[in-house]
């Protein structure tokens, strides 16, 4: 049998990157952008259109900068891991002390 040489593309194992945002942050940015546009459309019924447009642009820019900070600080999956670490309990409450267990009474 002959040896086959299969070239591997250099970007194969790299994270998805778009304008500095990595992986999941791209989807977060899209979701927040759509939400900001919908908020601006609702807001434009109450305030002048130019003011609503300025608020939309500022909201999208701030959301992008915040997500860019998290993307560079925590990496592609680090933000999700940070949220998981924050949801862990600080301590565990022991209802029954170990001395009351049958295993410990005979010793």
N, C-alpha and C positions, 0 to 999 in steps of 0.2 A: 504494500500500500504506500502511496506517496504521502509525503508530509504536506499538508495544506497550511498556508499562511493566511490568517484572517486578520486584517488590520482593525484595530480598535480606535474609534474616534476619540480625540483628546477630551472632548467635553462630555463624555458619557457619564461619568460619576460625579459631575459637578451639580450644584444646586441650580434650580431655575432662578434666573436673575432678571429683573426688569426695572430699570432706572434706580437701582440700588435696593429695591425690595426683594427679599428672598421668599420663595415658595408660598406659604400660606398667607403672607402679608399682602400679596398681590390680590388675593380674593377679598381679604378684609378691606383693602383700599377700594375695590370695586363696590362692595356692599355699602361702605360709608359714603362713597361718592353718589350712588343712586339715592341713598337716604337723604343726603344733603340737597340733591336736586328736587326730590319730592317735597322736602321741607320748604325749600325756596318757592316752589309753585304754590303751596298752601299759604305761605307768608305773603306772596305777591298779591293776594286778594285783600290784605289788610294794610299794607304799606306800599309805597311807590315801587315800580318794577326795578328801577335802578338800584335802590337800596336793597331789595331782595337779591338782586344779582350780585351785588358786592358781598352780601352775607354768605351767599352760596360759595363764591370764590374763596373767601376767607376760611370758611368751614372746611372746604375740600383741601386747601393748602395746609391748614393746621393738622387735619387728620393724616395727610400724607407725611408731614414732618414727624408727627408722633410715631407713626408706623415705621418710618425710616429709622428713627432712633431705636425702636425695639428690634428691628431687623438687624441693625449693626451691632447692638449690644448683646442680644441673646441668640442670634443665628436663626437658622431656618425653623427649628422646632423648639428652641429654647423658651419662647414665650409661653407655649402650652405647658412645658415642664415647670416653668415658674408659677403658673396658675395652679398646677397640680400640687406643687410644694406648699403653696399658700393655703390650700384647702385641707391639708393634713392637720390633725389635732395636735395641740401642743403637749398635752399629757393624757394619760389613760387613767380613768377612775377605776379603782379596785373596790368592788362592793364587798367581797368577802376576803379578809386577810388570809394569807397562806397558813397561818397557825391553826386555823379551823378545819383544814382539810384532813381527811382520815389518814392520809399518807404520813403526815407529820405528828400525829397524836401518839404513836407508839414509840417515838424516839425521844 
